[in-house]
Amino acid sequence: MAVTPGLSVKVGASSEPYFLHFHAPSNRLSNNKAMVSNAVLSFSMVRSFKGVGAGKVRNNNPGSIAKTDRCHEAFAAQELVDLLRDSAARGLIREGKSVHGLLLKSSFGDEKSVRLFNHVANMYAKCCSFVDAWRVFDEMPHRNVLSWTVMIVGSKNNGLFLDGFRFFYDMLVDGILPDEFVYSAVIQSCIGLGCIELGEAVHGQIVKRGFWDDVIVGTSLLGMYAKLHKSEASVRVFNAIAEHNQVSWGAMISGLSSNGLYLEAFQKFLDMIAQGFRPNMYTFSSVLKAVGKMRDDSKGGEVHHCVMDYAMESNVVVGTSLIDMYSKCGCLSDARSVFDRNFYKSKVNNPWNAMISGYTQCGYWREALDLFVEMCQNDVRPDLYTYGGVFSANAALKWLYFGRQVHGMVVKSGNHTRVLSLNNAIVDAYFKCQSLEDARKVFDRMQERDMVSWTTLVSAYVQCYQAREALSIFFQMREQGFIPNQFTFSSVLVACASPSLLEYGRQVHGLICKAGLDDDNCIESSLTHMYAKSGNIIDAMEVFEKIVCPDVVSWTAIIYGYAQHGFPDKAVELIQKMEQSGVQLNSNISLSHLICL
């Protein structure tokens, strides 16, 4: 990192508010070019004052002249700062470069110059031109703590997490003492790197510098530990914070929820309320997610009551989370009540998506499609999540005509036809509607495919009893460099479950062993089924005996194999062993028992 030796660097906390006010100023002119012109005019005013001769000024008070000069210089500097903030917030790099050019021609004092060039570097970083931000930083004759903070934050925002940490390291080497904002920024770089060791090293320095109980630093630290799956450490950091605020509580609840500690997240939420803190919409969203995962509608009711107390049910984030929580708890009437009260006339699609998804998850597929129709009638624009839920419901109902209509909507929208997950859902819906032709057309037109795409198509041909075509697709997939997973192998083994395709099945078995998947429960059951149905009882039994804990599918496969190939006594014996192992009979096993008798 290029840092000019011998520079005088100011040390200490900046007078600027948090991270240079990285939001746009409240009263901005709409025309940035007009603002640049105003800045030029301000410069002219400053220069005219500096060029006035003493003999031409009637007021010979030097202090008065200097004071006026400083006022106009401060005004000009603020104009430029406002322009740079606006350019950064709106991504207007050309306008930002114009202001940068003005600055290079100016003669501000050291303090204002540092402040202005900090904003220039921030503008470039926010406009995704981090190389320019770096160049500005390297050329700055003076720097302060905020200069380094801008570079650390800019590195993180541009995905250059290691560079962010290097800036932090060079800052320490240069003798600059970090403040709470620097520590908060470099912690984000540690999260981006996914390196808990670096994070712990930063944590150690934070403790030595006495920032361990600072709420800003502590919130960043507990967020880091939570995101890197160190929940216990995040709780310890939370407990060490001297004075909590809404953000620290929210971060703790979110961290617990995202790490699967749902009951703990709910309890922290109750503690937050008891201590008089008001949750924001993101905190409500986190705790409602936790309650939904627990499938506990009584706890959901408690949170909902709190939402009503704060009059936040109509908030899109909170309301959508409520709908999702009630749906996961199986309380669709409560979910629909929240939706109808607050969002039925809304043009925002998130609550609609949540309600459609809720119906789909609970098996109310017709209601999901009815609501989708109402959504379109209300001129609410569907998105990827809408279509995903709709195609899932349509696949379950096997409504081919309806599916084609929705597919037409997707094509007309033009925005989603290249989205891999949506194309996979469309292929799946078509094949479940028994339209292999439509499924294959969509698959062939896909510009991008993944293992889900190939596995879906293989399964489609298998379930439509086109085993040789399924095998052809499987080998084509391998030729294109895709490595089958256990689901792909299981599907293709079903295709090989006949005497005429047994040799292909053996080849697939060899590929499974090379991939190290021969001990997967799903594959073991499929192998047993393939060999048994192909009449190769010896190999079927050999695979079956290697299964550590055979499930009902494995037992069914081997019992049917013996029953259908003339070994009823062995089939009865296996049924008795299955019962002794604690696996319960189902209707299929009962049928095989009858066949044996």
N, C-alpha and C positions, 0 to 999 in steps of 0.2 A: 504494500500500500504506500503510495507516494505521499510523504509528508515532508515538506521543506524543512531542513534543519535550521535551527537558530531562530525559529519564529517565536514571537512573544504571544503566548496563548493565555487568554483571560480564564481564570478558574473561578467557579462559583455558580450559584443557581441563577438561572436566567430570569429576567423580569417578564418574559413572555408567558402568557397563560399556557395551559396544558397543550403540548405538542403543536405550538404555532397556530392554534385555532384551526384545526384541519377541516373545519366546516366552512361553507361559503358565508360571507358576511350577510347580514340581514337585509340591508338596503343597497342592493347592487343595481347599477344601470344595466339595461338589457343589451346595449350595444357596447361591446368591449373596445371597439375601435375609437368610439367617442371618449371612452375613459382614458385610453392611451393619449389622445389629444389633450385632455385635461391635464394629464401628468406632464406633458411637454410644456404646457402653459405654466404650470407650477414651477418647473425648472427655470423657465425664462424669468419668472418673478424673482427667484432666488439669485440668479446671476445678475439681474439688474441692480439689486441691492448691493451685491458684492462689488459691482463696478462703479458705483457712485463715488465721485471724488469728494474729499472733505470740504473743498472750497465751494461746492455747489449745494451743500446742505446747510440750511439755515440753523437747524438744531445741531449745535456742535457737541452734544452730549454723547461721548463714545459708548457709554453703557446703554443708552436708549437705542442707538443704531445696532449694537450687537444683539440686544434683546429682540428687536424686530427681525433681524437676520435669522436668528435661531428659530423664531416662530414660523417663518416662511419655510425654512429648511425642514422643520418638523412636519409641517403641513404637506410638503412635497413627498417626504418619506412615507407618511401615512397613506397618501394616495397610491404610491407604488406598492406598498404592502397590501392594500385592498385589491389592487389589480392582480397581484400575484396569487393571493388567496382565491380570488374568483377564477383565475385561469387553472389553478390546481384543482379546485372543486369540480369544474366543468370540463376538464381535460383539454383546454384550449392552449396547446403548446405553441402555436404560432404567435398568439398574442403575448404569451409568457416570454417568448424569445425577444419580442419587441421591447418589453419592459427591461429585460436583461441587457439589451443593447443600450438603453437609456442609462442604466446604472453604470455601465462601463465608461460612459462619458461624463459621469458626475464626479463631484468631489465632496461627498459626505464625510463627516467625522468617523472615527474608528468605531464608536459604539453603534451608530446608525448603520454604518456599512456592514458590520457583522450581522446585524438584525436583517437587513435587506438581502444579503447573500444567503443567509439561512433560508429565507423564503424562496429565493431563486432555486436553490438545491431541492427544497421540498416540492416546488412546482414541477421540476423535471422528473423527480421520483414519482409523483402522483400521476404524471402524464406518461408513465411507462418508458421514460428515456433516462434510465438510471446511469448510463454511461456519461451523459451530460451532467447529471447531478454530481457524479464522482469527480468530473473535471472541475466543476465549480468549487467543490470542497477542497480539492488539491491546490487550487489557485488562490484560495482565501488567505490574505496576509495575517488575519487574526481569526481565532475561533473561540467559541465558548462551549459550555456543556450542551447547549441546544444544538450546536452545529453537529456534534457527534450523535446526538439523539436522532436528528433528522436522517442521518446516514444509516443508523442501525434500523430505524423504522422503515426507511425506504428499501433497504436490503430485504427485510422480511416481507414487505408488501409486494416486492417483485420476485419473490421465491428464491432469493439469494441468501439463504439462512446462514451458510458458513461465512459468507462475506460480512454479514451482520455481526457474527461473533468475533470476526477478525477486527472489525472496527472497534468493538468493545475492548479487545485485547490491546490494540494500539493506543487507545485512549488511556488505558492504565499505564502503559509504557511511557507515554508522554507526561505522566504525572497529573492527569485530569481526574478529579474525584467524581464518580458518578453520583447522580441524584436519584430520587425515587422513580422518575420517568425513564431514565436510562436503564435502570434495573428491570423495570417492567417491560421495556422494549427488548432487551437481550433475552429475557425469559421466553418471549415469543419466538425468538430464533431457535432456542433450545427445543421448543415444542416442534417447530418445523423440521429440525434435524432428527427428531425422535430420539434424542440422546439424553437419557436420564443422568448419565455421569457428568456431562457439562452442566446440566441444570443443578445438580447437587453441588458442584464446584461454585457456581454463582450463588447458590443459597448460603454456602459457607462464608463467602465474602460479605453477603448481606448481613449475616449475623455479626460478623466482626465490625462492620461499619455502623451497626446499631439501627438498621432499618427493619429488623426482624418483626417488629410489631406495627409497622406502617401499613395502613389499610390498602393503599394502592399496590405496594410491593407484595403484601401478603395475599391479596386477591389474585395477582398474576401467578404467584408461586403455587397456590392451591389449585388454580386452573391447570398449571403445568403438570402437577402430580396426578391430577384427575385424568387428564388427557393421555398421560403416559402410564395409566393404570396402576398408580400407587395411591390407592384410596386412603390407606391409613396415614400416610405422610401428609396428604391434603387435609385430613381432619386435624392433625397436629398443628399444621400451619394456621388453620382457621382458628383453633383455640388459642393460639399465641397472639392473634391480632388484638391490639389494645382497644380500639373503638371500631366496631363494625358499622357498615352502612348497608344500604339496600343492595348494592352491587356485590359485596362480599357474601352476603346471605344467598343471593341468587346464584353466584358462582359455586358455592358449596352444595346447594340443592341440585343444581345441574350436574355437577361432578359425580355426586352419589348416584343419581338417576342413570347417567350414561355408563356407569360401571356396574349396573345391575343391582345396586343396593337400594332397592325400591322402598322398603319399609323405613330405612334410615333417612332417605330423602323426604318421605312423608313426615317423619318425626321432626326433622330439621325445619320443615315448613311450619309445623305447629309451634315450634320454639320461636321462630321468627315472628309469627303473629303475636305470641305471648309477650315478646319483648317490645312490641309497639312499632315494628317496622312494616311498612306497606309494600306488599309484593308488586312487582311490575308484571307486564304481560308475559315476559320470558320466564319469570319464576313460576307463574301459574302454569305455563306450558310444560315446564320441566316436571312439576309435581303431578300434573294430570297425566303425563306420560307414565310416570312411575305407578300411579294408581291403576292406570289401564293395564300395565304389565302384570300387576298383582290380581287383576280381575276382581277388584274389591269395590263394589258399587256403594257400600256404606261409607267408606273413606272418600270415595268420589263425591258423595253427597255433602260431606263436610267441606271439601274444597269448593264445591259449587256454591254452598251457602256463603262462604267467604267471598267468592266472586261476586255474588249478588250484593253483599254488604258494601263492596267497593264499586258497584255499578259498572262492572267490566264485562258482563255477559255479551254485550253487543260488540265488544272489541273483536276484530277478525281473528287475531292470533289466539286469544283466550277462548272465544266461542268455538272455533274449529277444534281446539284441543279438547273442549268439553264434549263435542260430538264424537270425536275419536275415542275418548275415554269411555263414554257410555256404550259405544258400539262394541268395544273390546270386552266390556263387562256383560254384553248380551242384553243391555237395556235399550233396545232400539226405540221404544216409545219415548223415553227420556231424551235420547239423542234427537229424535225428530221434533220434539217440543222445543228444544233449544234452537234448532234450525228454523222452524216455522216462526218463532217469536222474533228472531233477529235477522235472518238472512234470506228468507224466501224471495224477497223483492230486491235482494242485493245483486249487483253486477259483478262482484268479486267471486271468483270460482272456487277458492279454497274451501269454504264451508260446503258447497255443493259436492266437491270431490270427496270430502270426508264422509258426507252422508251416503253417497253412492258406494264408497268403499265399505262403509259399515254394513249396508244391506248385502253387499257381495260376500263379505267375511262371514256373515251369519246365515248365508244360504238363501237370502231373499232376493233371488236374481231378477225376478219379474219386477219387483218394486224398484230395484236399482235401475233397470232400463226405463221404467216409467218416469222415474225422477230425471233421468238423462233427457228424455223427451221434453219434460217441463222446463228443464234448464235451457234447452235450445229455443223453446217457445218464448222464454223470458229474455232472449238475446244475451245470455251469459256465454262467453266464449270458452269452449272446452280446451284443455291443454293435455299434455302427455299423461298426467295422472288420471284425468277424466277418462281418456280413451283406454288406458290400461285397465281400469275397473270395469268399463263397459264391455270390452272384449272378453274379460274373464267371466262376467255374467252371461254374455252371449254364448260362450263356449259351453257353459253348464246347461243352458237351455237348448242348445243346438238349433238356434234360429238362423239359418243360413241367409235368408233374404234380408233380415235386419242387419246381420253382420256385413253384408255387401253394401248396404246403405251407409253404415257408419264408416266403412273403409273408403267409400266415395268421399265422405266428408273430410277424412284425413288427407286424401289425395288433393282435394280442392284447396285445403288450407295451405298446402305447399311447405309448411314449416316443420312437419313432423315425419315426412316420408323417409328421411335418412336416419331417423333415430333407431338405433339397434334394438333397444328393449321393446319399443312399440311394434316394430316389424316382427319380432319373435312372438309377441302376443297375438298378432294377426294370423301368423302361420298356425299357431296353436289353436286358435278359434276355428279356422277353416277346416283343419283336419278333424277336430272334434265334431264339426258339423258334417263329417263324411265327404268333404269336398277336397280330395287330394289335388285335383287340378288347380283350384284356386290357391291352395297352400303352396304348391310347387311354383306357380307363377310369381307369387310374392317372394319366395325364397330365391328364385333365379334372378330377380331384379335387385336384390339387396346388394348395396355397394360394400357393405361390411358385414361379416358374420363372426360369431363366436361359438363356443362349445354348446351353448344353449340352442343356437340356431340349428346346428347339425343334429344334436340329440333329439330335438323336437321333430325334425323331418324323419330321422330314422324310426323313431317311435310311431310316427304317423303311418309309415308304410308297414311296420310290423303289425299294428293294430288293425290295419285294413287287409291283412293276410297277403301282403306282397313281399315275401321274405327275400327273394333274390334282389329286388330293387332296393330293399333296406340294406342288404350287404353291399351292393354296388355303391350306395351313398356313403356307407361306412368306410370303404376302402378309398373312395374319392376324398373324403375328409382327411384321411391319413396322408394321402399324397400331397395335400395342400399344407401339410405341416402341423395340423392340429393333433394334439395328444388326447386321446379319449379319457374320460373320467369314469368313475364307477357306474354312473347312470347310463352313459353311452354304452358301455360294455354290457350292462344288464339288458338293455333293449335289444342289442344285436344278438345276444345269447338266446333270447326268446325266438328270434328269427331263425336261428340254427336248430331249433328243437324239433327236428324231424330226421328220419334215417337218411334221406337224400342229401341233407346238408350237414351231416355229422362231421365230415372232414373239415368244413369251414369252421365248425364249432371248435374243433381241436386247435386250429390255427389261432382262433381268437383266444382260446384258453392259454396258449403259449404267450401271446401278447400280454395277457393279464398277469402272468407270472413275471414277465420281464418288467412290467410296470410296478410290481410289488403290491398289487391289489388283490391277490388271491385269498387273503384272509379277511376281506371286507364282507360283512354279513350279507349285504344285498347281492353281491356277486356270488358268494357261496350258494345262496338259495337258487340263483339263476343257473349256475353250473349244475347243481343237482337236478333241477327241472329239465335242463337241456339234455343231459345224459340219460335221465330216466325216460323222457318222452321219446328219445331216439332209440330206445331199446337196449342201451348199454348200461345194464343194471350194476355191473361190477364197478365201472368208473363212477357211476352216480353214488354208490355206497361209499366208495373211497373218499370222495369229496365230502359227503355228508358226515362221515366219522371224524373229519378234521374240524368240523364246526364246534366251537367251544360251547355255545348256548344256542342250539337250534330253536328257531321260532316256529310259529304255526305254518308259515309258508314253506319252510324247509321240510318240516314233517310231512306236510301235504304232498309235496313233490315226490319224496321217496316212497311214500305209501302208495300213491297212485301208480308210480313206476312198477312196483312189485305186483299190484293188483291187476294192472292192464297187460302185463306180460307173463301171466300164468303162474304167479307165486302168491296165492291167496293166504297161505299159512304164514308166510313171512310178513305179509301186510298186516295181518291180525296181531302178530307179535310186536310189530312196530307201533301199532295203535296203543297196545297195552303199555309199552315203554314210554310213549309220549304222555299218556295219562299219569304215569308214575313220576314223570319229570315235572309235572305241574302245569303243562301246557294244556289249555282248555280246548275241547272239541268245538268245531264250528260245523255249519251245515255241510260243508264240502267233505270234511272228514267223516261225518256220519254217513254220507252217501257212499264214500269209498268203503266204509265198513260193511255196508249192505251189499256192495258189489262183491266183496270178498266172501261173504257168506253165501 
